[in-house]
């Protein structure tokens, strides 16, 4: 699916997937197709074990990223979310991307504590677009 989604996101047909998918590259590294939740100029993205793109982000501070979003390239700063900001971002992300429940190993009926614990294991990244 990533190869097909990547082709769509780079084509004039990007609108078919742009609402919840983007292509992200950290510091000019290998691009990755990711699902996101968008809140204005902030994207919330999960870094999973099957992708390495997020491993270049420092544990403190931020990294420069390029994001292919809605048919255009945008630059931004990526950093990890923690604490209350992480919990709030995860709730919003799961509402935008209901398929992510299974990826996190929780069910839609999971308690807030279960979702919070899964979020802390998932490397939740905020990308602030410029």
TORKEZA-932106 format. One record per residue: residue number from 1; residue in one letter; chain; x, y, z of N, C-alpha, C, O in turn. Coordinates in pm, whole numbers. Each point is the difference from the previous one (the first is absolute). Layout:
+-----+------+-------+--------+--------+--------+--------+--------+--------+--------+--------+--------+--------+--------+--------+
|  nr | rest | kette |    n.x |    n.y |    n.z |   ca.x |   ca.y |   ca.z |    c.x |    c.y |    c.z |    o.x |    o.y |    o.z |
+-----+------+-------+--------+--------+--------+--------+--------+--------+--------+--------+--------+--------+--------+--------+
| NUM |    A |     A |      X |      Y |      Z |      X |      Y |      Z |      X |      Y |      Z |      X |      Y |      Z |
...
+-----+------+-------+--------+--------+--------+--------+--------+--------+--------+--------+--------+--------+--------+--------+
This chain:
+-----+------+-------+--------+--------+--------+--------+--------+--------+--------+--------+--------+--------+--------+--------+
|  nr | rest | kette |    n.x |    n.y |    n.z |   ca.x |   ca.y |   ca.z |    c.x |    c.y |    c.z |    o.x |    o.y |    o.z |
+-----+------+-------+--------+--------+--------+--------+--------+--------+--------+--------+--------+--------+--------+--------+
|   1 |    X |     A |     81 |   -119 |      0 |    -81 |    119 |      0 |     85 |    126 |      0 |    -39 |     99 |    -62 |
|   2 |    X |     A |    154 |    -99 |    128 |     83 |    121 |      6 |     46 |     46 |   -137 |      2 |    120 |    -27 |
|   3 |    X |     A |     34 |   -213 |    -61 |     46 |     38 |   -134 |   -114 |     64 |    -79 |     21 |    100 |    -69 |
|   4 |    X |     A |   -139 |   -157 |     78 |   -115 |     56 |    -71 |    -38 |    135 |     60 |    -25 |     96 |    -73 |
|   5 |    X |     A |     22 |    -88 |    205 |    -33 |    127 |     66 |    104 |    105 |    -33 |    -35 |    116 |    -24 |
|   6 |    X |     A |    162 |   -153 |     20 |    107 |     94 |    -34 |    -21 |     55 |   -141 |     13 |    121 |    -22 |
|   7 |    X |     A |    -43 |   -208 |    -73 |    -26 |     45 |   -138 |   -119 |     95 |     -4 |      6 |    103 |    -67 |
|   8 |    X |     A |   -114 |   -137 |    137 |   -118 |     87 |      2 |     32 |    136 |     62 |    -43 |    103 |    -52 |
|   9 |    X |     A |    117 |   -102 |    161 |     32 |    126 |     68 |     89 |     91 |    -84 |      0 |    122 |     20 |
|  10 |    X |     A |     75 |   -180 |   -112 |     88 |     79 |    -88 |    -67 |     38 |   -132 |     60 |     70 |    -82 |
|  11 |    X |     A |   -182 |   -115 |     62 |    -69 |     23 |   -127 |   -112 |    103 |     15 |    -32 |     42 |    111 |
|  12 |    X |     A |    -27 |     -1 |   -225 |   -115 |     89 |      7 |   -121 |    -64 |     71 |    -95 |     70 |     35 |
|  13 |    X |     A |     98 |   -201 |    -15 |   -109 |    -70 |     69 |     21 |     -6 |    152 |    -66 |    -78 |     68 |
|  14 |    X |     A |    157 |    159 |    -16 |     35 |     -4 |    142 |   -122 |     18 |     90 |      1 |    -47 |    114 |
|  15 |    X |     A |   -104 |    113 |   -161 |   -118 |     26 |     84 |    -66 |   -130 |     48 |    -73 |      1 |     99 |
|  16 |    X |     A |     98 |   -111 |   -170 |    -57 |   -128 |     41 |     55 |    -49 |    134 |    -65 |    -78 |     69 |
|  17 |    X |     A |    185 |    124 |    -32 |     65 |    -45 |    125 |     51 |    113 |     89 |     39 |    -25 |    114 |
|  18 |    X |     A |    -38 |    148 |   -162 |     66 |    110 |     72 |    -65 |     36 |    133 |     65 |     61 |     85 |
|  19 |    X |     A |   -191 |    -96 |    -64 |    -65 |     39 |    124 |     68 |    -62 |    123 |      8 |     64 |    105 |
|  20 |    X |     A |     40 |   -186 |   -118 |     61 |    -64 |    117 |    137 |    -61 |    -27 |     57 |    -65 |     88 |
|  21 |    X |     A |     -2 |     85 |   -207 |    132 |    -55 |    -35 |     92 |    110 |    -48 |    -44 |     98 |    -59 |
|  22 |    X |     A |    173 |   -115 |     85 |    103 |     94 |    -46 |    130 |    -77 |    -20 |     12 |   -117 |     39 |
|  23 |    X |     A |     84 |    183 |    -99 |    135 |    -56 |    -16 |     93 |     89 |     82 |     -1 |    122 |    -17 |
|  24 |    X |     A |     79 |   -181 |    104 |     90 |     77 |     87 |    143 |    -48 |    -18 |     26 |   -119 |    -15 |
|  25 |    X |     A |     66 |    215 |     19 |    143 |    -29 |     -8 |     71 |     85 |    105 |    -16 |    122 |      3 |
|  26 |    X |     A |     94 |   -187 |     83 |     72 |     69 |    106 |    141 |     33 |    -47 |     75 |    -89 |    -41 |
|  27 |    X |     A |    -38 |    218 |     47 |    134 |     46 |    -37 |     47 |    -56 |   -134 |    117 |    -38 |    -15 |
|  28 |    X |     A |   -207 |     32 |    -83 |     37 |    -48 |   -134 |     15 |   -150 |    -11 |     48 |    -49 |   -102 |
|  29 |    X |     A |    -90 |    -24 |    203 |     12 |   -146 |     -1 |   -104 |    -66 |    -88 |    -73 |     67 |    -74 |
|  30 |    X |     A |     66 |   -198 |     82 |    -94 |    -79 |    -79 |   -144 |     39 |     33 |    -37 |      1 |    118 |
|  31 |    X |     A |    -44 |     32 |   -219 |   -138 |     37 |     28 |    -84 |   -120 |     42 |     26 |   -113 |    -41 |
|  32 |    X |     A |   -126 |    139 |    125 |    -91 |   -104 |     47 |   -144 |     48 |    -14 |    -29 |    118 |     21 |
|  33 |    X |     A |    -58 |   -207 |    -57 |   -143 |     29 |     -7 |    -58 |    -22 |    140 |     18 |   -106 |     59 |
|  34 |    X |     A |    -87 |    208 |     -8 |    -53 |     -5 |    137 |   -144 |     48 |      3 |    -42 |     83 |    -80 |
|  35 |    X |     A |    -33 |   -137 |    175 |   -132 |     55 |     30 |     19 |    112 |    101 |     94 |     -1 |     79 |
|  36 |    X |     A |   -185 |     98 |    -84 |     13 |    115 |     90 |   -135 |     50 |     46 |   -103 |    -32 |    -58 |
|  37 |    X |     A |    107 |    112 |    161 |   -113 |     83 |     42 |     48 |    144 |    -15 |    109 |     34 |     46 |
|  38 |    X |     A |   -190 |     50 |   -110 |     40 |    139 |    -21 |    -85 |     92 |     86 |   -122 |    -11 |      3 |
|  39 |    X |     A |    190 |    103 |     65 |    -65 |    104 |     78 |     69 |    130 |    -37 |    101 |     37 |     60 |
|  40 |    X |     A |   -156 |     33 |   -158 |     62 |    123 |    -48 |    134 |    -29 |    -66 |      7 |    -78 |    -95 |
|  41 |    X |     A |     98 |    140 |    147 |    136 |    -22 |    -53 |     77 |   -105 |     79 |    123 |     -2 |     -3 |
|  42 |    X |     A |   -193 |    -84 |     73 |     65 |   -109 |     74 |    -55 |   -133 |    -49 |   -121 |    -19 |    -11 |
|  43 |    X |     A |    213 |    -73 |    -17 |    -36 |   -138 |    -32 |     43 |    -87 |    117 |    105 |     23 |     60 |
|  44 |    X |     A |   -187 |   -121 |    -27 |     36 |   -101 |     99 |     16 |   -130 |    -77 |    -90 |    -42 |    -73 |
|  45 |    X |     A |    206 |    -21 |     90 |     36 |   -120 |    -76 |     55 |   -103 |     98 |     68 |     34 |     97 |
|  46 |    X |     A |    -99 |   -162 |   -122 |     58 |   -107 |     81 |    123 |    -55 |    -68 |      1 |    -22 |   -121 |
|  47 |    X |     A |    103 |     -1 |    198 |    118 |    -69 |    -50 |     -7 |   -144 |     48 |     11 |    -26 |    119 |
|  48 |    X |     A |    -29 |    -65 |   -209 |    -15 |   -140 |     39 |    128 |    -79 |    -18 |    101 |     51 |    -51 |
|  49 |    X |     A |   -106 |   -176 |     93 |    118 |    -86 |     -9 |     31 |    -40 |   -144 |    112 |    -43 |    -28 |
|  50 |    X |     A |   -209 |     55 |    -63 |     25 |    -40 |   -139 |     63 |    110 |    -84 |     34 |    -24 |   -116 |
|  51 |    X |     A |    -18 |    143 |    172 |     62 |    111 |    -72 |    111 |     61 |     85 |     -7 |     -2 |    123 |
|  52 |    X |     A |    109 |     55 |   -190 |    114 |     58 |     72 |      8 |    153 |     -9 |     87 |     59 |     64 |
|  53 |    X |     A |   -174 |      5 |   -139 |     11 |    143 |    -26 |     11 |     81 |    129 |     76 |     96 |      4 |
|  54 |    X |     A |   -148 |   -132 |     99 |    -10 |     78 |    124 |    121 |    -18 |     91 |     18 |     77 |     94 |
|  55 |    X |     A |     64 |   -176 |   -121 |    116 |    -26 |     87 |    108 |    108 |    -11 |     89 |      7 |     85 |
|  56 |    X |     A |    -97 |     78 |   -187 |     96 |    110 |    -17 |    -38 |    124 |     81 |     75 |     98 |      3 |
|  57 |    X |     A |   -191 |   -101 |     60 |    -44 |    114 |     81 |     64 |    -12 |    138 |    -10 |   -105 |     62 |
|  58 |    X |     A |     77 |    210 |    -14 |     63 |     -9 |    132 |   -105 |    -14 |    110 |   -112 |     50 |    -14 |
|  59 |    X |     A |    148 |   -117 |    124 |    -95 |    -18 |    109 |    -38 |    133 |     65 |   -109 |     13 |     56 |
|  60 |    X |     A |    197 |     83 |    -63 |    -30 |    135 |     46 |     30 |     95 |   -114 |    102 |    -15 |    -68 |
|  61 |    X |     A |   -186 |    112 |     46 |     18 |     92 |   -111 |    -80 |    -47 |   -121 |    -98 |    -73 |     14 |
|  62 |    X |     A |    141 |    116 |   -133 |    -75 |    -33 |   -120 |     94 |    -27 |   -117 |    120 |     26 |      7 |
|  63 |    X |     A |   -179 |    -78 |   -115 |     73 |    -26 |   -124 |    -75 |     67 |   -114 |   -123 |     14 |      6 |
|  64 |    X |     A |    196 |     26 |   -108 |    -60 |     60 |   -118 |    -61 |   -110 |    -87 |     63 |   -103 |    -25 |
|  65 |    X |     A |   -186 |    125 |    -20 |    -68 |    -98 |    -84 |    -56 |     68 |   -124 |    -25 |    120 |     -2 |
|  66 |    X |     A |      5 |   -201 |   -101 |    -74 |     40 |   -118 |   -122 |    -90 |     -6 |     11 |   -122 |     15 |
|  67 |    X |     A |   -127 |    182 |    -37 |   -125 |    -75 |     -4 |    -70 |     27 |   -132 |    -19 |    115 |    -38 |
|  68 |    X |     A |    -18 |   -221 |    -32 |    -84 |     11 |   -120 |   -143 |    -12 |     50 |    -43 |   -108 |     39 |
|  69 |    X |     A |    -29 |    219 |    -40 |   -133 |      7 |     59 |    -95 |     72 |    -95 |     26 |    113 |    -42 |
|  70 |    X |     A |   -133 |   -179 |      8 |   -103 |     59 |    -88 |     60 |     53 |   -130 |    -38 |    107 |    -48 |
|  71 |    X |     A |    131 |   -182 |     -8 |     54 |     34 |   -130 |    114 |     99 |     -1 |     50 |     36 |   -107 |
|  72 |    X |     A |     -6 |     11 |    224 |    111 |     95 |      6 |    102 |    -44 |    104 |    -32 |    -72 |     95 |
|  73 |    X |     A |    156 |    116 |   -113 |    105 |    -27 |     98 |      3 |    114 |    101 |     -3 |    117 |    -36 |
|  74 |    X |     A |     10 |   -155 |    164 |      9 |     97 |    108 |    117 |    -37 |     88 |     33 |   -118 |     12 |
|  75 |    X |     A |     30 |    216 |     47 |    106 |    -28 |     97 |    -58 |     14 |    139 |   -104 |     63 |     20 |
|  76 |    X |     A |    173 |   -123 |     76 |    -49 |      8 |    136 |    103 |    -49 |    100 |    112 |    -36 |    -36 |
|  77 |    X |     A |   -152 |     35 |    161 |     84 |    -48 |    110 |    -74 |   -113 |     69 |   -115 |     15 |     40 |
|  78 |    X |     A |    183 |   -130 |    -25 |    -60 |   -118 |     62 |     59 |    -22 |    138 |    122 |      9 |     19 |
|  79 |    X |     A |   -209 |    -38 |     77 |     45 |    -31 |    137 |    -97 |   -100 |     61 |   -114 |    -14 |    -44 |
|  80 |    X |     A |    162 |    -56 |    147 |    -84 |    -98 |     68 |    -93 |     68 |     98 |     38 |     98 |     66 |
|  81 |    X |     A |   -159 |   -149 |    -55 |    -96 |     50 |     96 |      9 |    -81 |    129 |     30 |   -119 |     -2 |
|  82 |    X |     A |    -57 |    186 |    114 |      4 |    -66 |    130 |   -114 |     53 |     87 |    -58 |    104 |    -30 |
|  83 |    X |     A |     29 |   -175 |    136 |    -95 |     46 |    102 |   -139 |     25 |    -53 |    -50 |    -75 |    -84 |
|  84 |    X |     A |    -12 |    181 |    133 |   -138 |     32 |    -36 |    -13 |     30 |   -149 |   -101 |    -36 |    -61 |
|  85 |    X |     A |    201 |    101 |      1 |     -5 |     29 |   -144 |     -4 |   -130 |    -79 |    -69 |     -9 |   -102 |
|  86 |    X |     A |    140 |    -92 |    147 |      0 |   -131 |    -65 |   -139 |    -63 |      9 |    -52 |    -48 |   -101 |
|  87 |    X |     A |     -8 |     48 |    218 |   -133 |    -60 |     18 |   -104 |     68 |    -89 |    -78 |    -68 |    -66 |
|  88 |    X |     A |     77 |    200 |     64 |    -96 |     74 |    -82 |     21 |    -26 |   -149 |    -96 |    -19 |    -74 |
|  89 |    X |     A |    222 |     18 |     31 |     31 |    -24 |   -141 |    -40 |   -141 |    -41 |    -47 |    -21 |   -112 |
|  90 |    X |     A |     65 |    -76 |    201 |    -33 |   -137 |    -32 |   -150 |    -19 |    -19 |    -43 |    -71 |    -90 |
|  91 |    X |     A |    -37 |    134 |    174 |   -145 |     -8 |    -15 |    -42 |     57 |   -136 |    -80 |    -61 |    -70 |
|  92 |    X |     A |    134 |    176 |     34 |    -33 |     62 |   -129 |     46 |    -88 |   -116 |    -72 |    -17 |    -98 |
|  93 |    X |     A |    193 |    -39 |    110 |     53 |    -87 |   -106 |    -90 |   -122 |    -21 |    -29 |    -37 |   -113 |
|  94 |    X |     A |    -13 |    -25 |    221 |    -82 |   -121 |    -10 |   -138 |     30 |    -58 |    -59 |    -87 |    -65 |
|  95 |    X |     A |      7 |    207 |     87 |   -127 |     36 |    -63 |     16 |     20 |   -150 |    -90 |    -34 |    -77 |
|  96 |    X |     A |    203 |     87 |     35 |     26 |     20 |   -143 |     36 |   -131 |    -68 |    -35 |    -21 |   -116 |
|  97 |    X |     A |    104 |    -67 |    186 |     52 |   -125 |    -55 |    -49 |   -119 |     83 |     79 |    -58 |     76 |
|  98 |    X |     A |   -206 |     20 |    -88 |    -52 |   -108 |     83 |     70 |   -134 |    -22 |     -3 |    -85 |     89 |
|  99 |    X |     A |     66 |     64 |   -202 |     75 |   -124 |    -24 |    122 |    -13 |     87 |     56 |   -109 |     12 |
| 100 |    X |     A |    -14 |    217 |     50 |    120 |     -3 |     84 |    -23 |    -72 |    132 |     96 |    -39 |     66 |
| 101 |    X |     A |   -221 |     22 |    -26 |    -26 |    -73 |    125 |     70 |   -135 |     -1 |     70 |    -35 |     94 |
| 102 |    X |     A |    -90 |    -40 |   -203 |     60 |   -134 |     -9 |    151 |      8 |     -4 |     68 |    -84 |     60 |
| 103 |    X |     A |    -12 |    184 |   -130 |    146 |     16 |     -6 |     60 |     22 |    138 |    112 |    -42 |     27 |
| 104 |    X |     A |   -186 |    107 |     60 |     47 |     28 |    136 |    -26 |   -116 |     95 |     46 |      1 |    114 |
| 105 |    X |     A |   -121 |   -100 |   -161 |    -29 |   -114 |     85 |   -107 |     25 |    103 |     -5 |    -69 |    102 |
| 106 |    X |     A |    -82 |    168 |   -127 |   -111 |     27 |     90 |   -130 |     -1 |    -80 |      1 |     14 |   -122 |
| 107 |    X |     A |   -111 |    -32 |    192 |   -131 |      0 |    -65 |    -67 |    135 |     22 |     37 |     72 |     93 |
| 108 |    X |     A |   -134 |    -37 |   -177 |    -70 |    129 |     20 |    -70 |     12 |    134 |    -39 |    110 |     40 |
| 109 |    X |     A |     21 |   -223 |     32 |    -62 |      6 |    132 |    104 |      5 |    112 |    -35 |    -10 |    118 |
| 110 |    X |     A |    162 |     26 |   -153 |    108 |      4 |    100 |    -17 |    121 |     90 |    -58 |    101 |    -39 |
| 111 |    X |     A |    108 |   -113 |    160 |     -6 |    111 |     96 |    102 |    106 |    -39 |     90 |    -24 |    -80 |
| 112 |    X |     A |   -105 |    140 |    138 |     95 |    108 |    -24 |    142 |    -38 |     38 |     96 |     40 |    -66 |
| 113 |    X |     A |    -82 |   -117 |    174 |    133 |    -43 |     44 |     65 |    -92 |   -102 |    120 |      9 |    -25 |
| 114 |    X |     A |   -201 |    -99 |    -35 |     53 |    -92 |   -101 |     47 |     77 |   -124 |    105 |    -29 |    -57 |
| 115 |    X |     A |   -185 |    126 |     16 |     36 |     82 |   -118 |    125 |     82 |     31 |     89 |     11 |    -84 |
| 116 |    X |     A |    -82 |     46 |    202 |    117 |     80 |     40 |    126 |    -87 |      2 |    106 |     43 |    -46 |
| 117 |    X |     A |   -117 |   -164 |     99 |    115 |    -90 |      4 |     44 |    -36 |   -142 |    120 |     -4 |    -28 |
| 118 |    X |     A |   -214 |    -23 |    -61 |     34 |    -32 |   -140 |     64 |    120 |    -68 |     92 |    -16 |    -80 |
| 119 |    X |     A |   -140 |    136 |    111 |     55 |    121 |    -61 |    146 |     19 |     40 |     82 |     42 |    -82 |
| 120 |    X |     A |    -51 |    -72 |    205 |    137 |     18 |     47 |     96 |    -98 |    -66 |    120 |     26 |     -6 |
| 121 |    X |     A |   -172 |   -138 |    -43 |     83 |    -99 |    -70 |     11 |     30 |   -149 |     83 |    -61 |    -68 |
| 122 |    X |     A |   -164 |    152 |     16 |    -12 |     17 |   -144 |     85 |    111 |    -62 |     -2 |     15 |   -122 |
| 123 |    X |     A |     75 |     62 |    199 |     78 |    112 |    -53 |    -90 |     98 |    -75 |      0 |      3 |   -123 |
| 124 |    X |     A |    -76 |     74 |    197 |    -93 |     97 |    -60 |     76 |    129 |    -30 |     60 |     61 |     89 |
| 125 |    X |     A |    -65 |    -21 |   -215 |     79 |    114 |    -48 |    -94 |    114 |    -42 |    -99 |    -22 |    -68 |
| 126 |    X |     A |    133 |    143 |    111 |    -68 |    120 |    -47 |     88 |     66 |   -104 |    120 |     18 |     20 |
| 127 |    X |     A |   -180 |     16 |   -133 |     71 |     74 |   -105 |    -65 |    136 |    -11 |   -115 |     11 |    -42 |
| 128 |    X |     A |    189 |     93 |     80 |    -49 |    136 |    -12 |     47 |     55 |   -134 |    120 |     19 |    -23 |
| 129 |    X |     A |   -218 |      6 |    -65 |     30 |     45 |   -136 |     33 |    149 |     -3 |    -54 |     79 |     78 |
| 130 |    X |     A |    143 |    -42 |   -168 |     38 |    143 |    -17 |    -76 |     56 |   -118 |     15 |    117 |    -33 |
+-----+------+-------+--------+--------+--------+--------+--------+--------+--------+--------+--------+--------+--------+--------+
